[in-house]
Amino acid sequence: MSASERIGAALAEIRKEQGVSTYTLAKRVGMNQSAISRIEKGHISAGVDTIDRIAEALGSSLELVRKQR
């Protein structure tokens, strides 16, 4: 599993644990739902700033996301 896939899976896990939809998360972060889905699936690599924004929108941190998987 690539780093993008691991981080994406960790973000998806955190999001699902909180009961947040990809649509809601996308609105919080200012992205579209498709981009969130592709990041979670590891289909696209997101920059550190983007991953950090997503983590913060989930009440988490980049460091916690990295430790999740």
C-alpha positions in Angstrom: 0.0 0.0 0.0 1.4 3.4 -1.0 1.7 6.4 1.4 -1.2 8.1 -0.4 -3.4 5.0 0.1 -2.5 4.7 3.8 -3.2 8.4 4.5 -6.4 8.3 2.5 -7.6 5.2 4.3 -6.8 6.8 7.6 -8.7 10.0 6.7 -11.7 7.8 5.6 -11.6 5.8 8.8 -11.6 9.0 10.9 -14.4 10.5 8.8 -16.5 7.4 9.1 -15.9 7.1 12.9 -17.3 10.6 13.2 -20.3 9.9 11.0 -19.3 12.6 8.5 -20.2 12.2 4.8 -17.7 13.0 2.1 -20.1 15.7 1.0 -20.1 17.4 4.4 -16.3 17.1 4.7 -15.9 18.5 1.3 -18.0 21.5 2.2 -16.0 22.0 5.4 -12.7 22.0 3.5 -13.8 23.9 0.5 -13.3 21.0 -2.0 -15.6 19.0 -4.1 -16.8 15.6 -2.9 -15.1 13.8 -5.8 -11.7 15.1 -4.7 -12.2 13.9 -1.1 -13.3 10.5 -2.4 -10.2 10.2 -4.7 -7.9 11.3 -1.8 -9.4 8.7 0.5 -9.0 5.9 -2.1 -5.4 6.9 -2.8 -6.2 7.7 -6.4 -4.7 11.1 -6.2 -1.9 12.4 -4.0 -2.8 15.4 -1.9 -0.3 17.9 -0.6 0.5 18.2 3.0 -1.5 21.4 3.3 -4.6 19.7 1.9 -4.2 16.7 4.1 -3.8 19.0 7.1 -6.9 21.0 6.2 -8.9 17.8 5.9 -7.6 16.5 9.2 -8.4 19.8 11.0 -11.9 19.7 9.5 -12.3 16.3 11.2 -10.9 17.6 14.5 -7.7 15.7 14.0 -4.2 16.5 13.1 -1.8 15.5 10.4 0.3 13.7 13.0 -2.7 11.6 14.2 -3.6 10.8 10.7 -0.1 9.4 10.0 -0.3 7.3 13.2 -3.8 6.0 12.4 -2.5 3.3 9.9 
